């Protein structure tokens, strides 16, 4: 898991004088809202990487055709009890075979690290009061043994892995 500092992240929003630009110009490391992406996707160059902020209440399948052009998808946890972004990440990895980065942002707590990793997230922006060291410790807790159930990295349950 990669821990991201939001202030030093190279992915930047397209901001104008009056807030987010509705139709931003293509540039490397541009972080776009879903609305901005819909406005520019027809003329965005194929070779310019883009990151999309995707709301957790939208259907992730609407990005399916654009996934080869997207380098990073940022999924939001508005509350730590709202787990819809877990499902979105799982669908991106399993159904759509998305190979880019998936980042968790919002109310991301240490207690969520295992499930974030198992559902396909590979980057996190931790909530300000959370410890990166504690999050890494939570990730390492089951690493030597593994999990009984399958996940996005290893879809077979433990008993099928051990039989092979």
Sine and cosine of phi, psi and omega as CSV:
sin_phi,cos_phi,sin_psi,cos_psi,sin_omega,cos_omega
0.00,0.00,0.70,-0.71,0.02,-1.00
-0.98,-0.20,0.79,-0.61,0.00,-1.00
-1.00,-0.09,0.83,-0.55,-0.12,-0.99
-0.96,-0.27,0.72,-0.69,0.14,-0.99
-1.00,-0.06,0.90,-0.43,-0.10,-1.00
-0.87,0.49,-0.49,0.87,-0.04,-1.00
-0.98,0.20,-0.43,0.90,-0.02,-1.00
-0.95,-0.30,0.11,0.99,-0.01,-1.00
-0.91,0.42,0.69,-0.72,-0.01,-1.00
-0.95,0.32,-0.34,0.94,0.02,-1.00
-0.98,0.21,0.85,-0.52,-0.09,-1.00
-0.84,-0.54,0.57,-0.82,0.06,-1.00
-0.94,0.35,0.43,-0.90,0.10,-0.99
-1.00,-0.02,0.99,-0.12,-0.08,-1.00
-0.92,-0.40,0.71,-0.71,0.09,-1.00
-0.96,-0.29,-0.24,-0.97,0.00,-1.00
-0.91,0.41,-0.53,0.85,-0.07,-1.00
-0.96,-0.29,0.33,0.94,-0.01,-1.00
0.90,-0.43,-0.38,-0.93,-0.03,-1.00
-0.87,0.49,0.72,-0.69,0.05,-1.00
-0.95,0.31,0.76,-0.65,-0.01,-1.00
-0.95,0.32,-0.44,0.90,-0.04,-1.00
-0.67,-0.74,0.96,0.28,-0.11,-0.99
-0.94,0.35,0.47,-0.88,0.08,-1.00
-0.97,0.24,0.55,-0.83,0.03,-1.00
-0.88,0.48,0.70,-0.72,0.07,-1.00
-0.38,-0.92,0.48,-0.88,0.03,-1.00
-0.90,0.43,0.52,-0.85,0.05,-1.00
0.84,0.54,0.67,0.74,0.04,-1.00
-1.00,-0.08,0.79,-0.62,0.04,-1.00
-0.98,-0.22,0.92,-0.38,-0.11,-0.99
-0.93,-0.37,0.52,-0.85,0.18,-0.98
-0.96,0.27,0.23,-0.97,0.03,-1.00
-0.88,0.48,-0.63,0.78,0.02,-1.00
-0.90,0.44,-0.68,0.73,0.05,-1.00
-0.89,0.46,-0.67,0.75,0.00,-1.00
-0.88,0.48,-0.69,0.72,0.03,-1.00
-0.88,0.47,-0.53,0.85,0.00,-1.00
-0.96,0.27,-0.48,0.88,-0.12,-0.99
-0.92,-0.39,-0.15,0.99,-0.16,-0.99
-0.87,0.50,-0.51,0.86,-0.02,-1.00
-0.93,0.36,-0.51,0.86,-0.03,-1.00
-0.90,-0.44,0.14,0.99,0.04,-1.00
-0.96,0.27,0.80,-0.60,-0.02,-1.00
-0.87,0.50,0.64,-0.77,-0.03,-1.00
-0.88,0.47,-0.51,0.86,-0.10,-1.00
-1.00,-0.02,0.05,1.00,0.02,-1.00
-0.98,-0.19,0.92,-0.39,-0.03,-1.00
-0.90,0.44,0.56,-0.83,-0.02,-1.00
-0.68,-0.73,0.50,-0.87,0.09,-1.00
-0.88,-0.47,0.61,-0.79,-0.05,-1.00
-0.86,-0.51,0.75,-0.66,0.18,-0.98
-1.00,0.02,0.88,-0.47,-0.10,-1.00
-0.92,-0.40,0.82,-0.57,0.00,-1.00
-0.93,0.38,0.54,-0.84,-0.08,-1.00
-0.98,0.21,-0.10,1.00,0.03,-1.00
-0.97,-0.25,0.20,0.98,0.02,-1.00
-0.96,-0.26,0.35,-0.94,-0.01,-1.00
-0.98,0.19,0.91,-0.41,-0.05,-1.00
-0.90,0.44,-0.37,0.93,0.00,-1.00
-0.90,0.44,-0.34,0.94,0.02,-1.00
-0.93,0.36,-0.25,0.97,0.05,-1.00
-1.00,-0.03,-0.10,1.00,-0.16,-0.99
-0.79,0.61,-0.72,0.69,-0.05,-1.00
-0.93,0.36,-0.42,0.91,-0.07,-1.00
-1.00,-0.08,-0.12,0.99,-0.12,-0.99
-0.82,0.57,-0.61,0.80,0.02,-1.00
-0.89,0.46,-0.34,0.94,-0.03,-1.00
-1.00,-0.06,-0.17,0.99,-0.12,-0.99
-0.98,-0.22,0.78,-0.62,0.00,-1.00
-1.00,-0.01,-0.50,0.87,-0.09,-1.00
-0.55,-0.84,0.70,-0.71,0.14,-0.99
-0.87,-0.50,0.82,-0.57,0.01,-1.00
-0.98,-0.19,0.88,-0.47,0.01,-1.00
-0.96,-0.28,0.63,-0.77,-0.17,-0.99
-0.97,-0.23,0.65,-0.76,0.16,-0.99
-0.92,-0.40,1.00,0.01,-0.03,-1.00
-0.91,0.41,-0.48,0.87,0.11,-0.99
-0.69,-0.72,0.51,-0.86,0.00,-1.00
-0.93,0.37,-0.31,0.95,0.01,-1.00
-1.00,0.04,-0.08,1.00,-0.01,-1.00
-0.99,-0.12,0.96,-0.26,-0.13,-0.99
-0.99,-0.16,0.28,0.96,-0.04,-1.00
-0.88,0.47,-0.51,0.86,0.00,-1.00
-0.92,0.40,-0.47,0.88,0.10,-0.99
-0.87,0.50,-0.72,0.69,0.00,-1.00
-0.90,0.43,-0.64,0.77,0.02,-1.00
-0.88,0.47,-0.71,0.70,0.00,-1.00
-0.90,0.45,-0.68,0.73,0.01,-1.00
-0.87,0.49,-0.70,0.71,0.03,-1.00
-0.90,0.45,-0.65,0.76,0.03,-1.00
-0.87,0.50,-0.70,0.71,-0.05,-1.00
-0.97,0.26,-0.72,0.70,-0.12,-0.99
-1.00,0.09,-0.82,0.57,-0.08,-1.00
-0.97,0.25,-0.69,0.72,-0.11,-0.99
-0.99,-0.17,-0.06,1.00,0.02,-1.00
0.80,0.61,0.63,0.77,0.00,-1.00
-0.92,0.39,0.81,-0.59,-0.05,-1.00
-0.98,-0.20,-0.15,0.99,0.02,-1.00
-0.96,0.28,-0.11,-0.99,-0.01,-1.00
-1.00,0.09,0.59,-0.81,0.12,-0.99
-0.85,-0.53,0.83,-0.55,-0.08,-1.00
-0.91,-0.41,0.70,-0.72,0.12,-0.99
-1.00,-0.10,0.68,-0.73,-0.03,-1.00
-0.60,-0.80,0.47,-0.88,0.04,-1.00
0.91,-0.41,-0.76,-0.65,-0.01,-1.00
-0.99,0.10,0.91,0.41,-0.03,-1.00
-1.00,-0.09,0.89,-0.46,-0.08,-1.00
-0.94,-0.35,0.33,-0.94,0.04,-1.00
-0.82,0.58,-0.66,0.75,-0.04,-1.00
-0.88,0.48,-0.28,0.96,-0.06,-1.00
-1.00,-0.03,-0.15,0.99,-0.17,-0.99
-0.83,0.56,-0.74,0.67,-0.03,-1.00
-0.86,0.51,-0.75,0.66,-0.04,-1.00
-0.93,0.37,-0.56,0.83,0.08,-1.00
-0.86,0.51,-0.75,0.66,-0.01,-1.00
-0.90,0.43,-0.65,0.76,-0.08,-1.00
-0.96,0.28,-0.36,0.93,0.00,-1.00
-0.99,-0.15,-0.02,1.00,0.14,-0.99
0.88,-0.48,-0.04,1.00,0.04,-1.00
-0.96,0.29,0.60,-0.80,0.09,-1.00
-0.78,-0.62,-0.02,1.00,0.08,-1.00
-0.66,-0.75,0.54,-0.84,0.07,-1.00
-0.65,-0.76,0.56,-0.83,0.25,-0.97
-0.93,-0.36,0.96,-0.29,-0.07,-1.00
-0.95,0.30,0.50,-0.86,0.14,-0.99
-0.88,0.48,0.55,-0.84,-0.13,-0.99
-0.81,0.59,-0.51,0.86,-0.05,-1.00
-1.00,-0.03,0.15,0.99,-0.04,-1.00
-0.99,-0.15,0.53,-0.85,-0.05,-1.00
-1.00,-0.09,0.80,-0.60,0.06,-1.00
-0.91,0.42,-0.61,0.79,0.02,-1.00
-0.89,0.45,-0.67,0.74,0.04,-1.00
-0.92,0.39,-0.60,0.80,0.03,-1.00
-0.90,0.43,-0.68,0.74,0.03,-1.00
-0.90,0.43,-0.63,0.77,0.04,-1.00
-0.89,0.46,-0.65,0.76,0.04,-1.00
-0.90,0.44,-0.61,0.79,0.03,-1.00
-0.92,0.38,-0.60,0.80,-0.06,-1.00
-0.98,0.17,-0.19,0.98,-0.13,-0.99
-0.85,0.53,-0.72,0.69,-0.05,-1.00
-0.97,-0.23,0.07,1.00,-0.07,-1.00
-0.82,0.57,-0.70,0.71,-0.04,-1.00
-0.93,0.37,-0.52,0.85,-0.11,-0.99
-0.99,-0.12,-0.69,0.72,-0.07,-1.00
1.00,-0.03,-0.15,-0.99,-0.06,-1.00
-0.89,-0.47,0.47,-0.88,0.04,-1.00
-0.93,0.37,-0.70,0.71,-0.01,-1.00
-0.98,0.18,0.37,-0.93,0.12,-0.99
-0.98,0.22,0.24,-0.97,0.08,-1.00
-0.52,-0.85,-0.26,-0.97,-0.07,-1.00
-0.94,0.35,-0.47,0.88,0.01,-1.00
-0.99,0.16,-0.62,0.78,0.01,-1.00
-0.69,-0.72,0.97,-0.25,-0.12,-0.99
-0.98,0.21,-0.34,0.94,-0.01,-1.00
-0.98,0.20,0.63,-0.78,0.10,-0.99
-0.93,0.37,0.26,-0.97,-0.11,-0.99
-0.83,0.55,-0.67,0.74,-0.08,-1.00
-0.92,0.40,-0.48,0.88,0.08,-1.00
-0.97,0.24,-0.55,0.84,0.05,-1.00
-0.93,0.36,-0.67,0.74,-0.04,-1.00
-0.95,0.31,-0.48,0.88,0.03,-1.00
-0.95,0.32,-0.52,0.86,-0.01,-1.00
-0.98,0.21,0.00,0.00,0.00,0.00
